[in-house]
Amino acid sequence: MIKFAVIGIGRMGFRHAYNLYMHHVTGAKLVAVCDISPDARKKAEKFKGVGIYEDYKDMCVKEKLDAVLIATPHYSHPEIAQYTIQKGINTLIEKPVSVTTKDAKELIQCAGKVPDIKVGVSFNQRSNRMYKYAKKLISSGKMGEIQRVNFTVTHWYRSQAYYDQGGWRATYVGEGGGCLINQCVHQIDALLNIIGMPNSVTATMHTRDRNIAVENDVTALLKYDNFECVFTASTHEIKGTNCLEIACDKGKLVIGPTVMKIYKHKSEKEVNATTKFGYGATPSFKSYKTYGFFTGLKDLAVGQQVRAIRAFVKEINGKGKQLATLEDGLNTMEIINGIYLSSWTEKEIALPIDDEQYALDLEHKKQSEINKSKEE
Ligand SMILES: NC(=O)c1ccc[n+]([C@@H]2O[C@H](COP(=O)([O-])OP(=O)(O)OC[C@H]3O[C@@H](n4cnc5c(N)ncnc54)[C@H](O)[C@@H]3O)[C@@H](O)[C@H]2O)c1
């Protein structure tokens, strides 16, 4: 039985704690929770027999923990994780792994010194069966070379009321960015998992119709060796879309939100070399099928967040693989930091980014946010 504690039992952490407490993760149990907020700790009293702490260090010393799940605001993830890893506790970190690539790299170094300890990032959307199947199809080569990718992520609607809840959200100081680092980090990770890392990013971002300091609208161009990907994200559209389209030489995948459409056809290069049709589609479709309706429903019913903990427990027990490693977390931060840098500097940013420059530019953003709030 893996003895788990959850650090930070706000919206997400409480759900994780509940899932562990209710034994939704076979082979794991909740033994302690920790939160700096008295209200959160009061709420946790319903977890009978579970230790409740204000200070995570105190908890790690007093409890015999096999694993912790960190579900605190973004900036604190690397600091808390470094502590728990050094204490020899397996550590699962909520997304994003950090706010900067610099912090993510330091964390990777720290984890490298304790190789027996498992450390991962809770990119729960990796358990989405459609994404898994898409990765398999693309990496098998059956779809041919990728020609073009579009990812439209406009379904995470957030009103002004959401932002007015305050706290750490929607500020560079508290969160390190807006919809990109918070909501869309999931899709950036899913994208990287399926098609890999680009060579550079060019991006613009805006704050539309909300009184917040950070972006709620992003358009980014990710350049790969032989194709490009347009990544569009917003949290202000009522009728949002969550659709990943990957056009390849021998077919096309249209993924989301609940079904994946798989088109397979002859190699476009071959068709083009031989066809007498000048316009429109040539009669070359080999097959069309949909995948995922029932698995999509199952995904919704079970809950991806539980599956992230289940996978982590399997990793600890040597019975399977966790969903995402620290290196996966770092890769998402390369893209995310790169997108911010590109929009701030109005330049194309080569990857990997310059860690120091990003950390410095972010500090400037935070400082001007602090100065502005003092003036108001
Ligand atoms: N995977 C997902 O689907 C998903 C969904 C929502 C949020 N998240 C992530 O979960 C994390 C938390 O988000 P949230 O919405 O639950 O935020 P939240 O503000 O509701 O909860 C954060 C909690 O952490 C506590 N906290 C802050 N610093 C602490 C510290 N040093 N020690 C102990 N407790 C501390 C706060 O008091 C608060 O109760 C974020 O990283 C967020 O991006 C993930």
The ligand as an SDF file (V2000), in Angstrom:
LIG
                    3D

 44 48  0  0  0  0  0  0  0  0999 V2000
   -4.7440   18.4260  -13.8570 N   0  0  0  0  0  0  0  0  0  0  0  0
   -5.8320   19.1480  -13.8380 C   0  0  0  0  0  0  0  0  0  0  0  0
   -6.8110   18.8220  -14.4850 O   0  0  0  0  0  0  0  0  0  0  0  0
   -5.8640   20.3960  -12.9830 C   0  0  0  0  0  0  0  0  0  0  0  0
   -7.0670   21.0900  -12.7780 C   0  0  0  0  0  0  0  0  0  0  0  0
   -7.0500   22.2140  -11.9620 C   0  0  0  0  0  0  0  0  0  0  0  0
   -5.8670   22.6480  -11.3840 C   0  0  0  0  0  0  0  0  0  0  0  0
   -4.7090   21.9600  -11.6310 N   0  0  0  0  0  0  0  0  0  0  0  0
   -3.4300   22.3980  -11.0410 C   0  0  0  0  0  0  0  0  0  0  0  0
   -3.4810   22.1300   -9.6410 O   0  0  0  0  0  0  0  0  0  0  0  0
   -2.7320   23.1170   -8.9430 C   0  0  0  0  0  0  0  0  0  0  0  0
   -3.6250   23.7910   -7.9090 C   0  0  0  0  0  0  0  0  0  0  0  0
   -4.7080   24.3980   -8.5770 O   0  0  0  0  0  0  0  0  0  0  0  0
   -6.0940   24.6670   -7.8200 P   0  0  0  0  0  0  0  0  0  0  0  0
   -7.0730   25.0680   -8.8390 O   0  0  0  0  0  0  0  0  0  0  0  0
   -6.4040   23.5130   -6.9450 O   0  0  0  0  0  0  0  0  0  0  0  0
   -5.6880   25.9210   -6.9320 O   0  0  0  0  0  0  0  0  0  0  0  0
   -6.3210   26.3760   -5.5370 P   0  0  0  0  0  0  0  0  0  0  0  0
   -5.9150   27.7840   -5.3260 O   0  0  0  0  0  0  0  0  0  0  0  0
   -7.7730   26.0500   -5.4980 O   0  0  0  0  0  0  0  0  0  0  0  0
   -5.5840   25.4390   -4.4710 O   0  0  0  0  0  0  0  0  0  0  0  0
   -4.2210   25.5780   -4.1370 C   0  0  0  0  0  0  0  0  0  0  0  0
   -4.0930   25.2610   -2.6570 C   0  0  0  0  0  0  0  0  0  0  0  0
   -2.7120   25.2090   -2.3240 O   0  0  0  0  0  0  0  0  0  0  0  0
   -2.5740   25.7790   -1.0100 C   0  0  0  0  0  0  0  0  0  0  0  0
   -1.1720   26.1640   -0.8370 N   0  0  0  0  0  0  0  0  0  0  0  0
   -0.5010   27.2120   -1.3890 C   0  0  0  0  0  0  0  0  0  0  0  0
    0.7800   27.1830   -1.0100 N   0  0  0  0  0  0  0  0  0  0  0  0
    0.9390   26.1040   -0.2090 C   0  0  0  0  0  0  0  0  0  0  0  0
    2.0370   25.5410    0.4890 C   0  0  0  0  0  0  0  0  0  0  0  0
    3.2570   26.0940    0.4420 N   0  0  0  0  0  0  0  0  0  0  0  0
    1.8290   24.4420    1.2400 N   0  0  0  0  0  0  0  0  0  0  0  0
    0.6030   23.8710    1.2980 C   0  0  0  0  0  0  0  0  0  0  0  0
   -0.4880   24.3580    0.6680 N   0  0  0  0  0  0  0  0  0  0  0  0
   -0.3130   25.4550   -0.0880 C   0  0  0  0  0  0  0  0  0  0  0  0
   -3.5440   26.9380   -1.0230 C   0  0  0  0  0  0  0  0  0  0  0  0
   -3.8800   27.3690    0.2800 O   0  0  0  0  0  0  0  0  0  0  0  0
   -4.7350   26.3200   -1.7540 C   0  0  0  0  0  0  0  0  0  0  0  0
   -5.6560   25.7040   -0.8730 O   0  0  0  0  0  0  0  0  0  0  0  0
   -2.1980   24.0850  -10.0090 C   0  0  0  0  0  0  0  0  0  0  0  0
   -0.9240   23.6820  -10.3830 O   0  0  0  0  0  0  0  0  0  0  0  0
   -3.1620   23.9020  -11.1530 C   0  0  0  0  0  0  0  0  0  0  0  0
   -2.6210   24.2350  -12.4070 O   0  0  0  0  0  0  0  0  0  0  0  0
   -4.6970   20.8390  -12.3840 C   0  0  0  0  0  0  0  0  0  0  0  0
  1  2  1  0
  2  3  2  0
  2  4  1  0
  4  5  1  0
  4 44  2  0
  5  6  2  0
  6  7  1  0
  7  8  2  0
  8  9  1  0
  8 44  1  0
  9 10  1  0
  9 42  1  0
 10 11  1  0
 11 12  1  0
 11 40  1  0
 12 13  1  0
 13 14  1  0
 14 15  2  0
 14 16  1  0
 14 17  1  0
 17 18  1  0
 18 19  2  0
 18 20  1  0
 18 21  1  0
 21 22  1  0
 22 23  1  0
 23 24  1  0
 23 38  1  0
 24 25  1  0
 25 26  1  0
 25 36  1  0
 26 27  1  0
 26 35  1  0
 27 28  2  0
 28 29  1  0
 29 30  1  0
 29 35  2  0
 30 31  1  0
 30 32  2  0
 32 33  1  0
 33 34  2  0
 34 35  1  0
 36 37  1  0
 36 38  1  0
 38 39  1  0
 40 41  1  0
 40 42  1  0
 42 43  1  0
M  CHG  2   8   1  16  -1
M  END
$$$$
